[in-house]
Amino acid sequence: MKRRAFIQQATAGTALVTLGGVGLQSFSTSKTKKITILHTNDVHSHIDAFGPNDGRNANKGGIARRATLVENIRNENPNTLLLDAGDIFQGTPYFNYYGGELEFKLMSMLKYDAATIGNHDFDNGIDGLYAQLPHAKFEFISANYNFKNTVMDTHVKPYKVFMKDGIKIGVFGLGIALKGLVAPSLYKETEYLDPIETSQEMTKILKTEEQCDLIICLSHLGYNYKGDKIGDLSLAKATRDIDLIIGGHTHTFLPKPTVVKNIDNKNMLVNQVGCYGIYLGKIDFYFDADKNKSANGTSIIV
């Protein structure tokens, strides 16, 4: 099947979700604007496609195929952002040999707009991560890692604002607690901040000060946990004004985004597309003339 036809068919199978309780009749106007969000997570240095004998992942993935998909989607809608939710590093000999240089160079060629930082991105130490930054032509964003006393200070922003077709899009990043996952010698004096409190601060800035029409959280917290550990679902329920959480860490594959009621009982979306670059997440947001929004989403096999 041709990729264009597959993308259209995959997207057609998803339901339109209103965000903020707006009726669907608002979106019948010809003035509707469409913003497309593409995303990956936990690619773990998988540059090549899986081979024909690689079990359930046979003949899937590969950054060259992802590049073709992304290019086709951008051609259909230039108002597209490409984001990554962390754990870019660690998983194939490419990382062991090149230390992340190849991953960052290829992501730059695909014109990623932003990425957040996962726990495995510290696997060569914070100095190893810093050494590869010149190869990344995209922004790293993390609001709850305080890098003040490290070499990463000033090289990671808490959020970034994009403008697409008159729609202002705010994206902020969250990382998981590194203690117990990463040796302290690797992340050094990186300070972990509470993700819920950080999100409340970020959404206030993005909604009130930056006046964003769409707010996205790039999260490496994980999808969901038993107990008190904060994952994307519990974060969504405890916060307001986030329209989409793009998740990572738990390698959770969602065929379409999960619809969650936030603290104000309004719809928002949580999505995650497994791992290793096997799938590309695609969320389309639609804005009417008054900037009321709805969305649909799917996961496209690579």
DRENKOLKOL-345781 format. One line per 4 residues: number of its first residue (from 0); their letters; for each residue z negated, y, x negated of N, C-alpha, C. Coordinates in Angstrom, 3 decimals. Atoms other than C-alpha are relative to their C-alpha. Example, Ala and Ser with C-alpha at 12.3 -4.5 7.8 and 13.67 -1.06 7.14 Angstrom:
0) as) 0.000:-1.190:-0.890:-7.800:-4.500:-12.300:0.000:1.200:-0.900 ~ 0.060:-1.190:0.820:-7.140:-1.060:-13.670:-0.730:1.090:0.770;
//
This chain:
0) mkrr) 0.000:-1.199:-0.850:0.000:0.000:0.000:0.000:1.244:-0.882 ~ -0.019:-1.228:0.781:0.814:3.449:-1.317:-1.342:0.703:0.102 ~ 1.337:-0.611:0.037:-2.275:5.393:-2.360:-0.175:1.053:1.088 ~ 0.108:-1.056:-1.002:-1.519:8.329:-0.053:-0.273:-0.608:1.382;
4) afiq) 0.187:0.641:-1.295:-1.242:6.018:2.967:-1.384:-0.619:0.098 ~ 1.324:0.621:-0.010:-4.410:4.195:1.946:-1.086:1.042:0.212 ~ 0.995:-1.067:-0.150:-6.375:7.435:1.629:-0.052:0.474:1.438 ~ -0.028:-0.466:-1.382:-5.224:8.577:5.060:-0.600:-1.037:0.945;
8) qata) 0.523:1.060:-0.866:-6.040:5.206:6.626:-1.507:-0.126:-0.149 ~ 1.430:0.137:0.239:-9.476:5.008:4.989:-0.771:1.136:0.656 ~ 0.678:-1.152:-0.565:-10.389:8.508:6.095:0.014:-0.042:1.522 ~ -0.116:0.038:-1.461:-9.175:7.919:9.644:-1.037:-0.922:0.637;
12) gtal) 0.964:0.946:-0.539:-11.714:5.133:10.031:-1.421:0.509:0.009 ~ 1.353:-0.544:0.046:-14.725:7.448:9.688:-0.243:0.915:1.183 ~ 0.359:-0.825:-1.161:-16.576:9.304:12.401:-0.309:1.426:-0.428 ~ 0.306:-1.399:0.258:-16.804:13.077:12.547:-1.452:0.272:0.379;
16) vtlg) 1.421:-0.283:-0.219:-20.436:14.189:12.209:-0.204:1.501:0.023 ~ 0.317:-1.425:-0.020:-21.580:17.633:13.296:-1.254:0.228:-0.815 ~ 1.158:-0.370:0.814:-24.014:19.329:10.939:-0.634:1.235:0.601 ~ 0.689:-1.142:-0.573:-26.646:21.648:12.337:0.092:0.085:1.505;
20) gvgl) 0.030:0.058:-1.461:-26.141:20.590:15.961:1.114:0.761:0.698 ~ -1.122:-0.730:-0.598:-22.784:22.335:16.544:0.912:-0.972:0.727 ~ -0.882:0.863:-0.778:-20.504:20.863:19.222:1.361:-0.147:-0.641 ~ -1.301:0.260:0.611:-17.218:19.286:18.167:1.101:0.903:0.540;
24) qsfs) -1.038:-0.862:-0.564:-15.262:21.604:20.472:0.255:1.219:-0.872 ~ -0.157:-1.163:0.884:-15.811:24.327:17.862:1.117:-0.209:-1.022 ~ -0.907:0.285:1.104:-13.384:22.565:15.537:1.435:-0.285:0.455 ~ -1.354:0.205:-0.500:-10.272:22.497:17.693:0.939:1.133:-0.394;
28) tskt) -0.803:-1.165:0.348:-9.078:25.856:16.396:0.864:-0.242:-1.233 ~ -0.891:0.118:1.155:-6.210:26.176:13.943:-0.564:0.713:-1.223 ~ 0.600:-0.734:1.114:-8.442:28.381:11.802:-0.985:-0.847:-0.805 ~ 0.926:0.880:0.700:-10.485:25.391:10.634:0.365:-0.113:-1.481;
32) kkit) -0.194:0.174:1.440:-10.936:25.207:6.848:-0.587:-1.351:-0.417 ~ 0.415:1.327:0.455:-11.280:21.901:5.021:-0.352:0.044:-1.480 ~ 0.464:0.125:1.383:-13.309:21.374:1.841:-0.227:-1.483:-0.281 ~ 0.154:1.411:0.363:-13.104:17.968:0.123:-0.915:-0.140:-1.211;
36) ilht) 0.909:0.308:1.102:-15.913:16.645:-2.062:0.272:-1.422:-0.458 ~ -0.181:1.313:0.613:-15.047:13.733:-4.373:-1.165:-0.255:-0.950 ~ 1.160:0.234:0.877:-17.821:11.987:-6.278:-0.072:-1.425:-0.519 ~ 0.296:1.275:0.648:-18.822:9.176:-8.618:-1.469:-0.004:-0.406;
40) ndvh) 1.360:0.121:0.538:-22.152:7.866:-9.912:-0.109:-1.298:-0.781 ~ 0.298:1.221:0.768:-23.416:5.334:-12.458:1.267:-0.687:-0.508 ~ -1.237:0.575:0.540:-20.019:4.859:-14.087:-0.302:-0.840:-1.251 ~ 0.500:0.809:1.118:-21.867:3.556:-17.190:1.093:-0.383:-0.996;
44) shid) -0.968:0.162:1.089:-19.063:4.020:-19.709:1.133:-0.982:0.308 ~ -1.109:0.889:-0.368:-16.581:1.868:-17.756:1.303:0.807:0.027 ~ -1.255:-0.733:0.167:-13.303:3.336:-18.993:1.167:-0.815:0.576 ~ -1.093:0.876:-0.414:-11.021:0.367:-18.348:-0.276:-0.611:1.369;
48) afgp) 0.146:0.764:-1.237:-10.375:-1.427:-15.085:-0.564:-1.384:-0.322 ~ 0.444:1.379:0.153:-12.063:-4.789:-14.592:1.229:-0.914:-0.022 ~ -1.099:0.947:0.110:-9.835:-7.750:-15.464:0.106:-0.910:1.210 ~ -0.226:0.873:-1.157:-8.434:-10.334:-13.024:-1.041:-1.110:0.155;
52) ndgr) 0.985:1.086:-0.051:-11.215:-12.807:-13.881:-1.440:0.507:0.054 ~ 1.339:-0.602:0.006:-14.173:-10.405:-13.501:-0.688:-0.090:1.363 ~ 0.768:0.265:-1.211:-15.614:-11.934:-10.342:0.314:0.946:1.146 ~ -0.194:-0.836:-1.194:-16.180:-9.650:-7.367:0.598:1.365:-0.328;
56) nank) -0.575:-1.293:0.394:-15.046:-6.597:-9.379:1.418:-0.124:-0.545 ~ -1.317:0.259:0.593:-11.717:-8.163:-10.399:1.031:1.045:0.424 ~ -1.116:-0.943:-0.202:-8.882:-5.639:-10.781:-0.427:1.317:0.652 ~ 0.483:-1.259:-0.578:-11.058:-2.742:-9.637:-0.390:0.978:-1.108;
60) ggia) 0.491:-1.021:0.907:-12.008:0.537:-11.275:1.037:0.455:-1.016 ~ -0.862:-0.543:1.038:-10.608:2.194:-14.369:0.231:1.489:0.192 ~ -0.066:-1.454:-0.126:-10.514:5.905:-15.122:1.435:0.480:0.221 ~ -1.395:-0.404:-0.226:-6.680:6.046:-15.149:0.342:-0.068:1.487;
64) rrat) -0.247:0.113:-1.437:-6.545:4.798:-11.553:-0.760:1.088:0.766 ~ 0.770:-1.062:-0.655:-9.307:7.213:-10.571:0.714:1.339:-0.156 ~ -0.722:-1.255:0.240:-7.307:10.045:-12.133:1.169:0.159:0.978 ~ -1.125:-0.043:-0.936:-4.299:9.157:-9.943:-0.479:0.303:1.412;
68) lven) 0.567:-0.266:-1.324:-6.433:9.069:-6.787:-0.422:1.454:0.138 ~ 0.490:-1.384:-0.035:-8.058:12.393:-7.618:1.167:0.975:0.053 ~ -1.173:-0.888:0.003:-4.697:14.005:-8.362:0.674:0.019:1.371 ~ -0.634:0.067:-1.323:-3.232:12.784:-5.047:-0.804:0.772:1.040;
72) irne) 0.854:-0.687:-0.977:-6.202:14.093:-3.078:0.020:1.507:-0.233 ~ -0.084:-1.444:0.294:-6.118:17.455:-4.857:1.334:0.578:0.444 ~ -1.310:-0.475:-0.463:-2.409:17.723:-4.078:0.000:0.202:1.506 ~ 0.097:-0.126:-1.447:-3.209:17.178:-0.390:-0.900:1.158:0.407;
76) npnt) 0.935:-1.089:-0.295:-6.120:19.632:-0.452:-0.495:0.620:-1.306 ~ 0.434:-0.659:1.243:-6.477:22.043:-3.391:-1.468:0.432:0.030 ~ 1.395:-0.426:-0.118:-9.917:23.012:-2.040:-0.934:-1.205:-0.131 ~ 0.708:1.254:0.289:-11.544:19.990:-3.675:-0.922:0.188:-1.200;
80) llld) 0.914:0.063:1.140:-14.585:19.540:-5.924:-0.179:-1.458:-0.410 ~ 0.248:1.338:0.546:-15.156:16.508:-8.195:-1.334:0.022:-0.738 ~ 1.375:-0.036:0.484:-18.813:15.735:-8.977:-0.460:-1.390:-0.439 ~ 0.571:1.281:0.436:-20.841:13.022:-10.756:-1.521:0.077:0.027;
84) agdi) 1.448:0.020:-0.195:-24.431:11.984:-10.062:-0.769:-0.725:-1.109 ~ 0.772:0.455:1.150:-25.432:10.757:-13.517:0.172:-1.455:-0.384 ~ -0.210:1.275:0.687:-25.663:7.675:-15.743:1.471:-0.169:-0.353 ~ -1.350:0.025:0.559:-22.347:8.494:-17.334:0.053:-0.983:-1.166;
88) fqgt) 0.089:0.773:1.234:-23.494:6.670:-20.490:-0.496:-1.430:0.242 ~ 0.611:1.316:0.182:-24.355:3.062:-21.458:0.542:-1.077:0.921 ~ -0.479:1.115:-0.806:-22.678:-0.118:-20.330:1.182:-0.740:-0.596 ~ -1.122:0.657:0.670:-19.649:-0.861:-22.525:-0.017:0.391:-1.486;
92) pyfn) -0.055:-0.347:1.431:-18.862:-0.844:-26.265:0.533:1.397:-0.286 ~ -0.468:-1.367:0.217:-17.143:2.525:-25.809:-1.171:0.929:-0.285 ~ 1.169:-0.844:0.236:-20.581:4.121:-25.604:-0.669:-0.354:-1.317 ~ 0.648:0.422:1.243:-22.016:2.052:-28.447:0.740:0.538:-1.224;
96) yygg) -0.797:-0.426:1.143:-19.158:3.108:-30.705:0.164:1.509:-0.073 ~ -0.326:-1.430:-0.003:-18.375:6.686:-29.628:-1.154:0.898:0.453 ~ 1.195:-0.783:-0.340:-21.792:7.787:-28.308:0.136:0.946:1.176 ~ -0.192:-0.862:-1.164:-20.438:9.399:-25.142:1.153:0.969:-0.125;
100) elef) -1.113:-0.931:0.213:-17.606:11.419:-26.659:1.179:-0.312:0.914 ~ -1.159:0.383:-0.794:-14.901:9.442:-24.861:-0.235:0.272:1.490 ~ 0.309:-0.217:-1.413:-16.654:9.609:-21.478:0.150:1.469:0.376 ~ -0.061:-1.440:-0.293:-17.007:13.396:-21.622:1.424:0.539:-0.112;
104) klms) -1.379:-0.463:0.159:-13.459:13.927:-22.867:0.862:-0.411:1.191 ~ -0.792:0.482:-1.130:-11.980:11.804:-20.087:-0.397:0.688:1.300 ~ 0.440:-0.745:-1.185:-14.120:13.444:-17.389:0.561:1.422:-0.018 ~ -0.574:-1.343:0.129:-12.912:16.789:-18.718:1.482:-0.008:0.352;
108) mlky) -1.422:0.116:-0.330:-9.296:15.606:-18.426:0.202:-0.158:1.508 ~ -0.053:0.137:-1.457:-10.002:14.658:-14.798:-0.456:1.278:0.708 ~ 0.448:-1.303:-0.508:-11.372:18.202:-14.367:-1.185:-0.131:0.967 ~ 1.259:0.005:-0.752:-14.820:17.285:-13.092:-0.535:1.420:0.047;
112) daat) 0.559:-1.337:-0.157:-16.523:20.402:-11.764:-1.450:0.080:-0.453 ~ 1.409:0.005:0.398:-20.149:19.392:-12.422:-0.522:-1.423:0.010 ~ 0.689:1.292:0.023:-22.447:16.466:-13.181:-1.481:0.253:-0.184 ~ 1.418:-0.043:0.315:-26.163:15.837:-13.185:-0.314:-1.072:-1.039;
116) ignh) 0.383:0.843:1.133:-28.108:13.850:-15.787:-0.831:-1.178:0.495 ~ 0.737:1.213:-0.342:-29.251:10.243:-15.314:-0.871:-0.456:-1.151 ~ 0.916:0.484:1.028:-31.904:8.347:-17.229:0.737:-0.625:-1.184 ~ -0.725:0.632:1.110:-29.308:6.391:-19.262:0.771:1.003:-0.847;
120) dfdn) -0.664:-1.023:0.811:-27.758:9.634:-20.443:-0.878:0.456:-1.167 ~ 0.901:-0.244:1.128:-30.788:9.836:-22.761:-0.029:-1.179:-0.974 ~ 0.109:1.230:0.789:-30.065:6.431:-24.342:0.253:0.188:-1.482 ~ -0.133:-0.357:1.419:-28.959:8.018:-27.629:-0.935:1.154:-0.359;
124) gidg) 0.938:-1.099:0.207:-31.829:10.468:-27.366:0.546:1.311:0.519 ~ -0.431:-1.310:-0.489:-31.742:14.034:-26.184:0.893:0.694:-1.028 ~ -0.858:-0.552:1.045:-30.197:14.962:-29.533:1.407:-0.594:0.081 ~ -1.300:0.639:-0.162:-27.406:12.438:-28.925:0.767:0.564:1.178;
128) lyaq) -0.627:-0.630:-1.165:-26.729:13.926:-25.496:0.502:1.395:-0.366 ~ -0.354:-1.364:0.402:-26.716:17.443:-26.927:1.232:-0.004:-0.924 ~ -1.108:0.060:0.959:-24.299:16.398:-29.696:1.348:-0.193:0.681 ~ -1.261:0.257:-0.701:-21.698:15.357:-27.112:0.417:1.140:0.929;
132) lpha) -0.301:-1.080:-0.940:-21.850:18.551:-25.017:1.305:0.750:-0.296 ~ -1.264:-0.711:0.246:-18.907:20.224:-26.832:1.227:-0.709:0.583 ~ -1.132:0.743:-0.551:-16.664:17.478:-25.412:0.085:0.100:1.523 ~ 0.041:-0.106:-1.466:-17.628:18.279:-21.803:0.456:1.396:0.441;
136) kfef) -0.533:-1.272:-0.508:-15.537:21.006:-20.159:-0.415:0.208:1.458 ~ 0.554:-0.144:-1.351:-17.691:20.910:-17.022:-1.491:0.272:-0.144 ~ 1.405:-0.397:0.034:-21.207:22.045:-16.128:-0.927:-1.187:0.240 ~ 1.101:0.911:-0.318:-24.363:19.941:-16.285:-1.050:0.788:0.759;
140) isan) 0.981:-0.697:-0.824:-26.818:20.873:-13.563:-1.184:-0.917:0.298 ~ 1.235:0.729:-0.320:-30.426:19.747:-13.170:-1.098:1.022:0.215 ~ 1.024:-0.991:-0.340:-33.122:21.734:-11.422:-1.421:-0.487:-0.278 ~ 1.374:0.496:0.170:-36.105:19.427:-11.955:-0.268:-0.621:-1.369;
144) ynfk) 0.280:0.273:1.410:-35.730:18.709:-15.679:-0.150:1.348:-0.695 ~ 0.236:-1.231:0.751:-37.299:21.551:-17.641:0.242:-0.297:-1.474 ~ -0.393:0.259:1.388:-35.579:21.519:-21.031:-0.447:1.118:-0.949 ~ 0.362:-1.214:0.736:-37.329:24.673:-22.279:-0.327:-0.265:-1.467;
148) ntvm) 0.427:0.271:1.378:-38.800:23.066:-25.417:0.858:-1.052:-0.695 ~ -0.909:0.987:0.589:-35.771:20.923:-26.280:1.315:0.658:-0.405 ~ -1.305:-0.526:0.425:-32.306:21.327:-27.784:0.925:0.270:1.192 ~ -0.839:-0.191:-1.186:-30.868:21.196:-24.239:-0.292:1.306:0.729;
152) dthv) 0.351:-1.275:-0.647:-32.514:24.507:-23.309:1.218:0.929:0.034 ~ -1.118:-0.917:-0.313:-29.938:26.926:-21.806:1.346:-0.716:0.167 ~ -1.265:0.730:-0.131:-27.260:24.181:-21.794:0.120:-0.732:1.332 ~ -0.006:0.623:-1.322:-28.200:22.835:-18.361:-0.470:1.044:1.008;
156) kpyk) 0.354:-0.973:-1.027:-28.247:25.055:-15.270:-0.631:-0.712:1.196 ~ 0.588:0.636:-1.183:-30.361:24.365:-12.159:1.008:-0.178:1.125 ~ -1.003:0.083:-1.062:-27.398:25.036:-9.869:1.261:0.740:-0.428 ~ -1.252:-0.713:0.224:-23.819:26.253:-9.752:0.633:0.281:1.357;
160) vfmk) -0.645:-0.399:-1.247:-21.918:28.094:-7.026:1.512:0.014:-0.201 ~ -1.460:0.039:0.021:-18.230:27.428:-6.321:0.532:0.715:1.240 ~ -0.660:-0.623:-1.140:-15.859:29.352:-4.062:1.343:-0.693:0.227 ~ -1.253:0.667:-0.360:-13.082:27.432:-2.269:0.449:0.511:1.368;
164) dgik) -0.601:-0.485:-1.246:-10.888:29.079:0.390:-0.981:0.846:0.819 ~ 0.947:-0.877:-0.677:-13.576:31.653:1.198:-1.305:-0.668:0.382 ~ 1.230:0.742:-0.278:-16.268:28.953:1.525:-0.827:-0.061:-1.277 ~ 0.883:-0.028:1.153:-19.233:29.348:-0.814:-0.818:-1.292:-0.045;
168) igvf) 0.610:1.320:0.134:-20.544:25.998:-2.092:-1.029:0.028:-1.125 ~ 1.065:0.061:0.998:-23.887:25.679:-3.879:-0.332:-1.447:-0.315 ~ 0.307:1.362:0.438:-24.572:22.536:-5.925:-1.183:0.057:-0.965 ~ 1.124:0.090:0.938:-27.932:21.726:-7.524:-0.249:-1.460:-0.352;
172) glgi) 0.188:1.359:0.496:-29.051:18.678:-9.500:-1.454:-0.409:-0.049 ~ 1.341:0.582:0.111:-32.084:16.378:-9.493:0.074:-1.283:-0.811 ~ 0.081:1.226:0.785:-33.077:13.676:-11.966:-1.269:-0.770:0.313 ~ 1.144:0.871:-0.258:-35.485:10.751:-11.733:-1.066:0.197:-1.084;
176) alkg) 1.081:-0.060:0.986:-38.877:10.673:-13.484:0.339:-0.929:-1.165 ~ -0.427:0.768:1.171:-38.150:9.510:-17.030:-1.107:-0.905:-0.551 ~ 1.125:0.791:0.496:-41.622:8.166:-17.821:0.065:-1.406:0.571 ~ -0.088:1.388:-0.427:-41.520:4.371:-17.693:1.417:-0.542:0.018;
180) lvap) -1.405:0.408:0.043:-37.705:4.309:-17.700:0.619:0.222:-1.373 ~ -0.573:-0.422:1.281:-36.952:6.009:-20.996:-1.142:0.216:-0.995 ~ 1.030:-0.203:1.027:-38.930:5.991:-24.240:-0.225:1.493:-0.216 ~ 0.280:-1.434:0.200:-40.705:9.364:-24.712:0.677:0.584:-1.237;
184) slyk) -0.652:-0.489:1.214:-39.157:9.618:-28.174:1.445:0.401:0.246 ~ -1.392:-0.314:-0.307:-35.744:9.837:-26.521:0.148:1.287:0.798 ~ -0.128:-1.235:-0.790:-36.377:12.589:-23.972:-0.918:1.118:-0.490 ~ 0.869:-0.963:0.680:-39.036:14.346:-26.095:-0.807:0.855:0.979;
188) etey) 0.858:-0.875:-0.809:-40.546:17.391:-24.339:0.651:0.401:1.332 ~ -0.589:-0.246:-1.315:-38.336:17.278:-21.249:-1.080:-0.165:1.069 ~ 1.032:0.024:-1.044:-40.613:18.093:-18.301:0.633:-0.327:1.353 ~ -0.474:0.413:-1.315:-40.113:16.413:-14.916:-0.737:0.789:1.071;
192) ldpi) 0.574:-0.797:-1.083:-40.663:18.598:-11.835:0.188:-0.724:1.329 ~ -0.042:0.662:-1.296:-41.349:17.432:-8.271:1.322:0.277:0.717 ~ -1.331:-0.222:-0.586:-37.972:16.872:-6.552:-0.019:0.688:1.365 ~ 0.052:-0.646:-1.319:-39.066:17.946:-3.056:-0.285:1.488:-0.148;
196) etsq) 0.310:-1.416:0.233:-40.655:21.193:-4.246:1.193:0.712:-0.639 ~ -1.170:-0.590:0.660:-37.646:21.825:-6.488:1.127:0.227:0.990 ~ -1.059:-0.135:-1.008:-35.236:21.212:-3.607:-0.273:1.161:0.952 ~ 0.360:-1.108:-0.890:-37.132:23.624:-1.374:0.282:1.343:-0.663;
200) emtk) -0.275:-1.231:0.746:-36.861:26.275:-4.075:1.502:0.243:-0.128 ~ -1.449:-0.129:0.184:-33.161:25.576:-4.699:0.706:0.386:1.298 ~ -0.676:-0.302:-1.263:-32.142:25.623:-1.036:-0.308:1.423:0.461 ~ 0.337:-1.391:-0.347:-33.986:28.891:-0.510:0.879:0.970:-0.777;
204) ilkt) -0.852:-0.858:0.835:-32.084:30.459:-3.406:1.453:-0.067:0.470 ~ -1.415:0.164:-0.338:-28.718:29.005:-2.392:0.325:0.515:1.398 ~ -0.245:-0.428:-1.376:-29.079:29.775:1.319:-0.214:1.501:0.168 ~ 0.389:-1.393:-0.246:-30.791:33.165:1.195:0.594:0.977:-1.010;
208) eeqc) -0.455:-0.932:1.041:-29.920:34.768:-2.131:1.505:-0.129:-0.263 ~ -1.425:0.212:0.297:-26.520:33.187:-2.853:0.860:-0.037:1.262 ~ -0.679:0.046:-1.303:-25.635:32.919:0.880:1.125:-1.037:0.035 ~ -0.975:1.093:0.022:-23.878:29.574:0.457:0.238:-0.542:1.408;
212) dlii) -0.388:0.597:-1.279:-22.015:28.036:3.388:-0.201:-1.513:-0.006 ~ 0.137:1.442:0.160:-22.379:24.488:2.025:-0.910:-0.259:-1.195 ~ 0.944:0.287:1.082:-25.256:23.093:-0.061:0.002:-1.499:-0.277 ~ -0.085:1.392:0.436:-24.938:19.858:-2.041:-1.045:-0.262:-1.074;
216) clsh) 0.939:0.447:1.026:-27.612:18.033:-4.024:0.618:-1.173:-0.751 ~ -0.424:1.102:0.867:-26.433:15.898:-6.952:-1.261:-0.693:-0.492 ~ 1.292:0.649:0.228:-29.254:13.369:-7.170:0.138:-1.289:-0.795 ~ 0.128:1.301:0.677:-30.139:10.621:-9.613:-1.378:-0.596:0.279;
220) lgyn) 1.319:0.505:-0.380:-33.343:9.751:-7.742:0.044:-1.450:0.464 ~ -0.083:1.305:-0.637:-32.088:6.551:-6.097:0.026:0.141:1.512 ~ -0.254:-0.105:-1.443:-31.221:5.815:-2.462:-1.277:-0.050:0.833 ~ 1.179:0.173:-0.855:-34.479:4.537:-0.954:-0.976:-0.966:-0.657;
224) ykgd) 1.044:0.847:0.582:-37.797:2.952:-1.971:-1.081:-0.284:1.034 ~ 1.220:0.246:-0.763:-40.797:1.314:-0.368:-1.133:0.790:-0.657 ~ 1.112:-0.757:0.564:-44.012:3.270:-0.792:0.291:1.485:-0.078 ~ -0.043:-1.458:0.075:-44.341:6.880:-1.899:1.069:0.547:-0.939;
228) kigd) -1.003:-0.483:0.947:-41.559:7.046:-4.496:1.125:0.716:0.731 ~ -1.005:-0.834:-0.660:-39.076:9.762:-3.603:1.408:-0.488:-0.318 ~ -1.419:0.307:0.112:-35.509:8.625:-2.990:0.789:0.984:0.839 ~ -0.858:-0.947:-0.710:-32.568:10.350:-1.360:-0.324:0.085:1.491;
232) lsla) 0.295:-0.032:-1.431:-33.517:9.335:2.190:-1.276:0.781:0.289 ~ 1.251:-0.735:-0.220:-37.091:10.611:1.902:0.143:1.468:-0.372 ~ -0.281:-1.395:0.363:-35.857:13.772:0.155:0.706:0.708:1.154 ~ -0.757:-0.591:-1.106:-33.416:14.392:3.011:-0.913:0.342:1.171;
236) katr) 0.883:-0.191:-1.146:-36.140:14.023:5.648:-1.040:1.093:-0.238 ~ 1.078:-0.941:0.340:-38.543:16.354:3.808:0.491:1.406:-0.323 ~ -0.563:-1.287:0.417:-36.176:19.269:3.149:0.900:0.565:1.101 ~ -0.920:-0.648:-0.949:-33.874:21.705:4.980:1.159:0.632:-0.766;
240) didl) -1.176:-0.742:0.469:-30.463:23.305:4.482:0.873:-0.750:-1.007 ~ -0.916:0.811:0.802:-29.017:20.492:2.311:0.995:-0.655:0.964 ~ -1.018:0.617:-0.848:-25.726:19.363:3.840:0.380:-1.399:-0.472 ~ -0.408:1.282:0.567:-24.983:16.470:1.487:-0.816:-0.295:-1.252;
244) iigg) 0.595:0.514:1.229:-26.958:14.457:-1.063:0.943:-1.058:-0.551 ~ -0.812:0.982:0.713:-24.705:12.641:-3.528:-0.928:-0.726:-0.955 ~ 1.031:0.740:0.718:-26.855:9.889:-4.975:0.511:-0.853:-1.145 ~ -0.259:0.911:1.102:-27.063:7.609:-7.963:-1.241:-0.821:-0.306;
248) htht) 1.111:0.761:0.585:-29.397:5.351:-9.973:-0.167:-1.405:0.556 ~ 0.264:1.331:-0.563:-29.849:2.438:-7.530:1.272:-0.824:0.202 ~ -1.279:0.710:-0.116:-26.154:1.429:-7.596:0.246:-0.466:1.433 ~ -0.155:0.318:-1.422:-26.165:1.469:-3.785:1.418:0.319:0.456;
252) flpk) -1.335:-0.255:-0.536:-22.759:1.051:-2.207:-0.095:0.262:1.494 ~ -0.054:-0.366:-1.412:-22.327:2.854:1.111:1.469:0.149:0.402 ~ -1.407:-0.138:-0.418:-18.972:2.342:2.887:0.295:1.347:0.629 ~ -0.119:-1.365:-0.503:-19.588:5.683:4.579:-1.377:0.648:-0.111;
256) ptvv) 1.290:-0.669:0.188:-22.336:8.320:4.303:-1.012:-0.358:1.091 ~ 1.100:0.165:-0.944:-25.721:7.786:5.944:-0.321:1.351:0.624 ~ 0.387:-1.227:-0.701:-26.531:10.408:8.580:-1.521:0.006:0.136 ~ 1.456:-0.114:0.002:-30.159:11.598:8.227:-0.400:1.293:0.714;
260) knid) 0.574:-1.208:-0.598:-32.217:14.047:10.280:-0.932:0.644:-1.026 ~ 0.865:-0.685:0.966:-33.783:16.660:7.992:-1.282:0.472:0.669 ~ 1.305:-0.431:-0.500:-37.166:18.341:8.452:0.122:0.846:1.268 ~ -0.256:-0.796:-1.209:-35.629:20.601:11.142:0.737:-0.795:1.081;
264) nknm) -0.672:0.890:-0.946:-34.143:17.588:12.972:1.494:0.288:0.113 ~ -1.439:-0.253:0.046:-30.616:18.577:11.944:0.684:-1.069:-0.850 ~ -0.761:1.012:0.734:-27.943:16.187:10.708:0.340:0.460:-1.406 ~ -0.551:-0.188:1.340:-27.188:15.924:7.018:0.440:-1.373:-0.504;
268) lvnq) -0.600:1.236:0.496:-25.444:13.292:4.898:-0.561:-0.407:-1.354 ~ 0.357:0.577:1.298:-26.489:10.991:2.051:1.077:-1.020:-0.343 ~ -1.027:0.973:0.397:-23.837:9.077:0.107:-0.221:-0.464:-1.439 ~ 0.029:0.567:1.347:-23.638:6.825:-2.958:1.068:-1.091:-0.041;
272) vgcy) -1.146:0.915:0.047:-20.711:4.708:-4.170:-0.151:-1.063:-1.088 ~ 0.168:1.160:0.860:-22.183:1.799:-6.102:-0.098:0.351:-1.470 ~ 0.073:-0.202:1.451:-21.424:1.826:-9.823:1.335:-0.361:-0.658 ~ -1.094:0.410:0.894:-18.903:1.382:-12.661:1.366:0.591:0.351;
276) giyl) -1.264:-0.627:-0.343:-16.254:3.627:-11.090:0.890:-0.853:0.878 ~ -0.779:0.884:-0.868:-15.188:0.912:-8.643:0.448:0.737:1.263 ~ -0.312:-0.775:-1.207:-15.242:3.376:-5.741:-0.049:1.495:-0.307 ~ 0.025:-1.461:0.035:-14.579:7.082:-5.300:-0.470:0.484:1.366;
280) gkid) 0.482:-0.564:-1.259:-16.621:8.890:-2.652:0.844:1.187:0.418 ~ -0.805:-1.115:-0.521:-14.727:11.314:-0.417:-0.635:0.502:1.297 ~ 0.587:-0.633:-1.183:-16.417:13.687:2.051:0.832:1.243:0.315 ~ -0.733:-1.181:-0.458:-14.374:16.191:4.055:-0.904:0.825:0.907;
284) fyfd) 0.758:-0.942:-0.835:-16.191:19.224:5.455:0.984:0.932:0.689 ~ -0.864:-0.872:-0.797:-14.579:21.256:8.232:-0.815:1.196:0.484 ~ 0.667:-1.237:-0.395:-15.515:24.885:8.916:0.844:0.727:1.040 ~ -0.738:-0.783:-0.987:-14.568:26.781:12.058:-0.052:1.479:-0.388;
288) adkn) -0.093:-1.430:0.313:-14.012:30.553:12.210:-1.373:0.632:-0.221 ~ 1.369:-0.510:0.166:-17.794:31.121:12.419:-0.771:-0.740:-1.088 ~ 0.562:0.795:1.094:-18.416:28.740:9.481:-1.010:-1.049:0.475 ~ 0.692:1.201:-0.451:-20.051:26.111:11.682:0.724:-1.182:-0.644;
292) ksan) -0.630:1.069:0.765:-19.414:22.778:9.984:-0.233:-1.385:0.591 ~ 0.105:1.415:-0.292:-18.755:19.133:10.605:0.555:-0.737:-1.220 ~ -0.425:0.743:1.182:-17.955:16.336:8.180:0.345:-1.436:0.352 ~ -0.138:1.445:-0.001:-16.589:12.855:7.741:0.168:-0.472:-1.438;
296) gtsi) -0.039:0.488:1.366:-16.654:10.610:4.734:0.326:-1.474:-0.069 ~ -0.331:1.393:0.221:-15.548:7.325:3.260:-0.114:-0.308:-1.491 ~ -0.054:0.428:1.389:-15.552:5.316:0.046:1.343:-0.655:-0.251 ~ -1.343:0.484:0.296:-12.151:4.653:-1.492:-0.081:-0.968:-1.184;
300) iv) -0.002:0.967:1.098:-11.725:1.524:-3.602:1.006:0.447:-1.053 ~ -0.867:-0.390:1.108:-10.241:2.244:-7.022:0.676:-1.272:-0.535;
//
